[in-house]
Amino acid sequence: MAIAERGARPARVKDVARLAGVSVGTVSNVLNGRRSVGEEVRERVEAAIEELGFVRNATGRALRTGSFPMVGVSVLDLTNPFFMEAAAGMDRRLRQDGFVMALSSTHSDAGEEARTLRTFAGQGVRGVVVSPTDTDLAVAHEIAARGVPVVLFDSPAAPDDMSSILADDRAGAAMAVEHLIGLGHRRILFLNGPEHQRQSRSRLAGVHDGIARSGEEISLSVEELGSFTAMEGRAGVRRLLVGCGLAAPMGTDGISVPARPLTVEGLPEELPTAIFCANDLIAFGAMTALRDAGIRIPEDVSLVGFDDIEMAAQMSVPLTTIAQPTDELGWVAADMLLTEPVTVRHETLMPTLVRRRSTAAPRG
């Protein structure tokens, strides 16, 4: 590669065009990833860029177009691996076209979401991907009306002015319950997330779908947790175990110890034979609480999660879970913003059941 001498004028688009024997417009099309350029011409332009050591002036381009090579991404919770794995898919797609990602969390707070979206729009980003806190999309509509493309991520809303993508939570939850019923489970606990979040409502509806389709008499208990976290999952199962007399009060080290030696015959009827958790983090916490009380997985209680985050397969008992196509969700969300001309699209991807060692036939 030809390296410019110290103090020499940096290569410009005109220089690239002259060396490649094409117009400035063609160089611009190559830089912007447009598909109208033939392969042979694209290769000549890329070779000229390499030879001249051309570096695109993003600031100058932004001043001319009013848009910076940046995409804003707003998710509910940066500590949730589902959103981080999806963001990795977005990042790969964005970098393919020379964009960078500004990632922010709303902490499931509608006011924080509004401030974040307006900040992104004010910074002249190319577009915004947002996982909405609820069904009120007023601010998303507001910035879309200002000409900022918006993609709703993990959202079933299908407005006319912005694209959306999600996995079918309801179908995934039905798969999980049907799997447990197929193994013979008839006493099932569903540890759900907060009712105000759309994912919680969709997954609960899926649980009822799966039971209805089975035609079996199922004893279903539902507990709404405060958040989609391992700590909440552990606390929820601890409450169950203490109520069943299977766990003593917490010790000074924060560990729940068995109240008495356990055998399959000694487990009470009120202890469900299976627990379905609204995400994998809740399942990890549930797994810890069961282990602390001396209850085996899956011999005593089967356990199912949702999301199939990377750690699900690495647990001491690998977790049966509903796999969301997380990387694909992220990739497609970013692609919706970058594909030209920008058109409104609404896509729903299907999850799949991944069976591992945490589920088996019911005890006894």
C-alpha positions in Angstrom: 0.0 0.0 0.0 1.3 3.5 -0.8 1.6 5.5 2.4 1.3 9.2 2.2 4.5 11.1 3.2 4.4 13.2 6.4 2.7 16.5 5.7 1.3 15.3 2.3 -2.3 16.1 1.5 -4.6 13.2 2.5 -6.1 11.3 -0.4 -9.6 12.6 -1.4 -12.5 11.0 -3.2 -11.5 12.7 -6.4 -8.1 11.0 -6.2 -9.6 7.6 -5.8 -12.0 8.2 -8.7 -9.1 9.4 -11.0 -6.9 6.3 -10.1 -9.8 3.9 -10.5 -10.9 5.5 -13.8 -14.5 6.1 -12.5 -16.7 9.0 -11.5 -16.8 10.5 -8.0 -20.4 9.2 -7.7 -19.3 5.7 -8.4 -16.7 5.9 -5.5 -19.4 7.3 -3.3 -21.7 4.4 -4.2 -18.9 1.9 -3.3 -18.3 3.7 0.0 -22.0 3.6 0.9 -22.3 -0.1 0.1 -24.9 0.4 -2.7 -25.5 -2.7 -4.9 -25.7 -0.8 -8.2 -21.9 -1.0 -8.7 -20.6 -4.0 -10.7 -18.1 -6.3 -9.1 -15.2 -5.4 -11.5 -15.7 -1.7 -10.9 -16.0 -2.2 -7.1 -12.7 -4.1 -7.1 -11.0 -1.3 -9.0 -12.3 1.3 -6.5 -11.3 -0.8 -3.5 -7.8 -1.3 -4.9 -7.5 2.5 -5.4 -8.6 3.1 -1.9 -6.0 0.7 -0.6 -3.2 2.1 -2.8 -3.8 5.7 -1.8 -4.5 4.9 1.9 -7.8 6.8 1.6 -9.6 7.3 4.9 -13.2 8.5 4.7 -13.8 11.9 6.5 -16.9 11.0 8.5 -17.2 14.4 10.0 -17.2 16.1 6.6 -19.8 13.6 5.3 -21.9 14.2 8.3 -21.9 18.0 7.8 -23.0 17.5 4.2 -25.7 14.9 4.8 -26.8 15.8 8.3 -26.2 12.2 9.4 -23.3 10.7 11.3 -22.1 7.1 10.6 -23.6 5.9 13.8 -26.7 4.0 14.8 -28.3 4.3 18.3 -29.4 1.2 20.0 -31.6 1.3 23.1 -32.4 -1.9 25.0 -34.2 -2.7 28.2 -31.3 -4.1 30.2 -27.6 -4.1 29.5 -27.1 -6.8 32.1 -29.3 -9.3 30.3 -27.2 -11.5 28.0 -30.1 -11.8 25.5 -29.8 -8.1 24.6 -26.0 -8.3 24.6 -26.0 -11.2 22.2 -28.5 -9.5 19.9 -26.3 -6.3 20.0 -23.4 -8.3 18.8 -25.4 -9.3 15.7 -26.4 -5.7 15.2 -22.7 -4.6 15.5 -21.5 -7.1 12.9 -24.1 -5.8 10.4 -23.4 -2.2 11.1 -19.6 -2.6 10.7 -20.1 -4.2 7.4 -21.4 -0.9 6.1 -18.9 1.3 8.1 -21.3 2.3 10.9 -20.7 2.2 14.6 -23.2 1.5 17.4 -24.1 3.7 20.4 -25.6 1.3 22.9 -27.7 2.5 25.8 -30.1 0.9 28.4 -33.5 2.3 29.5 -33.7 0.1 32.6 -37.3 -0.6 31.5 -38.2 3.0 32.3 -40.4 4.9 29.8 -39.0 8.3 30.7 -35.4 7.1 30.3 -36.4 5.7 26.9 -37.8 9.0 25.7 -34.7 10.9 26.8 -32.5 8.4 25.1 -34.4 8.4 21.8 -34.4 12.2 21.6 -30.7 12.3 22.4 -29.9 9.9 19.6 -32.1 11.9 17.1 -30.4 15.2 18.2 -27.0 13.7 17.4 -27.9 13.0 13.8 -27.6 9.2 13.9 -28.4 7.2 10.8 -31.2 5.5 12.6 -32.4 4.0 15.9 -33.1 0.4 17.1 -35.2 0.4 20.3 -36.6 -2.3 22.5 -39.8 -0.5 23.7 -40.6 -0.4 27.4 -44.3 -0.7 26.7 -46.9 -0.1 23.9 -46.7 3.7 24.0 -44.5 4.5 21.0 -45.2 8.3 21.0 -41.5 9.3 21.1 -40.5 6.7 18.5 -43.2 8.1 16.2 -41.9 11.6 17.0 -38.4 10.9 15.9 -39.5 8.9 12.9 -41.5 11.9 11.8 -38.3 13.9 11.9 -36.8 11.6 9.3 -34.8 9.3 11.7 -35.5 5.6 10.7 -36.7 3.5 13.7 -36.7 -0.2 14.1 -38.6 -1.7 17.0 -36.6 -4.6 18.4 -38.3 -7.5 20.3 -41.6 -5.8 19.8 -44.9 -7.1 18.1 -46.0 -3.5 17.2 -46.4 -3.1 13.5 -46.8 0.7 12.8 -46.8 2.2 9.3 -43.9 4.5 9.9 -41.2 2.1 11.4 -40.0 -1.5 11.0 -40.2 -4.2 13.7 -38.7 -7.6 14.5 -39.2 -10.1 17.2 -39.2 -13.8 18.0 -42.6 -15.4 18.7 -42.5 -15.5 22.6 -46.0 -17.0 22.8 -45.1 -19.9 20.5 -41.9 -20.5 22.4 -43.6 -20.7 25.8 -46.2 -23.1 24.4 -43.3 -25.3 23.1 -41.8 -25.4 26.6 -45.0 -26.4 28.4 -45.8 -29.0 25.7 -42.4 -30.5 26.2 -42.9 -30.8 29.9 -46.5 -32.2 29.5 -45.1 -34.7 26.9 -42.7 -36.0 29.5 -45.6 -36.6 31.9 -45.5 -33.5 34.1 -48.9 -32.4 35.5 -47.8 -30.1 38.3 -45.9 -27.1 36.8 -44.7 -23.8 38.2 -44.2 -20.9 35.8 -41.8 -18.3 37.1 -42.7 -15.2 35.1 -41.2 -11.7 34.8 -43.0 -8.5 35.6 -46.6 -8.3 34.3 -46.1 -4.8 32.9 -43.5 -6.1 30.4 -44.8 -7.3 27.1 -42.6 -10.4 27.1 -44.1 -11.6 30.4 -47.7 -11.3 29.0 -46.8 -13.1 25.8 -45.1 -16.0 27.5 -47.9 -16.5 30.0 -50.4 -16.6 27.1 -48.1 -19.2 25.5 -48.2 -21.3 28.7 -52.0 -21.4 28.6 -51.9 -22.2 24.8 -49.7 -25.2 25.4 -51.9 -26.5 28.3 -55.1 -26.0 26.2 -53.6 -27.9 23.2 -52.5 -30.8 25.4 -56.0 -31.6 26.6 -54.6 -32.8 29.9 -55.6 -31.7 33.4 -52.6 -29.6 34.5 -52.1 -28.0 37.9 -50.4 -24.7 37.0 -49.0 -22.2 39.5 -47.8 -18.8 38.3 -45.5 -16.5 40.2 -44.8 -13.0 38.9 -41.2 -11.9 39.8 -39.9 -8.3 40.1 -37.4 -8.7 37.2 -35.9 -11.1 34.8 -32.8 -11.8 37.0 -31.2 -14.8 38.6 -31.6 -13.2 42.0 -35.4 -13.0 41.5 -35.5 -16.6 40.3 -33.6 -17.9 43.3 -35.8 -15.9 45.7 -39.0 -17.2 44.0 -38.0 -20.8 44.4 -36.8 -20.2 47.9 -40.3 -19.0 48.8 -41.7 -22.1 47.3 -39.3 -24.4 49.2 -39.9 -22.7 52.6 -43.6 -22.9 52.1 -43.3 -26.7 51.4 -41.1 -27.1 54.5 -38.1 -28.1 52.3 -35.8 -25.2 53.2 -34.9 -23.6 56.5 -34.6 -19.8 56.8 -31.6 -18.3 55.2 -28.3 -18.8 57.1 -25.9 -16.0 57.9 -24.0 -16.8 54.7 -27.1 -16.2 52.6 -27.4 -19.9 51.8 -30.7 -21.8 52.2 -30.0 -25.2 53.7 -32.2 -28.3 53.6 -34.8 -28.5 56.4 -34.5 -32.3 56.5 -32.9 -35.2 54.6 -34.7 -35.6 51.3 -35.9 -38.6 49.4 -38.3 -38.8 46.4 -40.9 -40.3 48.7 -40.5 -37.5 51.1 -41.1 -34.7 48.7 -44.5 -33.1 49.2 -47.3 -33.0 46.7 -47.3 -29.2 46.7 -43.8 -29.2 45.2 -44.2 -29.0 41.4 -42.5 -31.7 39.4 -41.4 -29.1 36.8 -40.5 -25.4 36.7 -40.7 -23.3 33.6 -38.8 -20.0 33.8 -39.5 -16.9 31.6 -35.8 -16.6 30.8 -32.6 -18.4 31.4 -31.4 -16.0 34.1 -34.4 -16.8 36.2 -33.7 -20.5 35.6 -30.1 -20.1 36.8 -31.4 -18.6 40.1 -34.0 -21.4 40.4 -31.3 -24.0 39.8 -29.2 -22.5 42.6 -32.1 -22.5 45.1 -33.0 -26.1 44.3 -29.4 -27.2 44.6 -29.0 -25.4 48.0 -32.0 -27.3 49.3 -30.7 -30.7 48.2 -33.3 -31.1 45.4 -31.9 -32.7 42.3 -32.4 -31.6 38.7 -34.0 -33.3 36.8 -34.6 -36.4 39.1 -36.7 -34.4 41.6 -37.7 -31.3 39.5 -37.3 -30.6 35.8 -36.3 -27.1 34.8 -36.8 -25.2 31.5 -35.5 -21.7 30.6 -36.1 -19.3 27.8 -33.6 -17.5 25.4 -30.7 -20.1 25.2 -28.0 -17.6 26.2 -24.5 -18.9 25.9 -24.2 -20.0 29.6 -27.3 -22.2 29.3 -25.3 -25.1 27.9 -22.4 -24.6 30.3 -24.3 -25.0 33.6 -23.5 -28.0 35.9 -26.8 -29.4 34.6 -27.1 -28.1 31.0 -30.4 -26.2 30.7 -33.3 -27.3 28.5 -34.5 -24.0 27.0 -36.3 -22.2 24.3 -33.7 -20.8 21.8 -34.4 -17.4 20.3 -32.5 -16.7 17.1 -30.7 -13.9 18.9 -27.9 -13.2 16.6 -30.2 -13.2 13.6 -32.7 -10.9 15.3 -29.9 -8.4 15.9 -28.5 -8.7 12.3 -31.9 -8.2 10.7 -32.8 -5.2 12.9 -29.6 -3.4 11.8 -30.2 -4.5 8.2 -33.6 -2.9 8.2 -32.0 0.4 8.9 -29.2 0.2 6.4 -30.9 -1.4 3.4 -31.6 1.3 0.8 -34.2 2.4 -0.1 -35.4 2.2 3.5 -38.8 0.5 3.6 -41.0 -0.5 6.5 -40.8 -4.2 7.2 -42.3 -6.4 10.0 -40.7 -9.8 10.7 -41.4 -12.5 13.3 -38.8 -15.3 13.7 -39.7 -18.7 15.3 -37.8 -19.9 18.4 -36.9 -23.6 18.9 -36.8 -26.0 21.8 -33.3 -27.1 22.8 -33.5 -30.2 25.0 -30.6 -30.8 27.4 -30.2 -32.6 30.7 -32.4 -30.4 33.0 -35.7 -32.1 32.0 -36.8 -35.7 32.4 -40.0 -37.7 33.4 -41.5 -36.6 36.7 -40.2 -38.1 40.0 -41.8 -41.2 41.3 
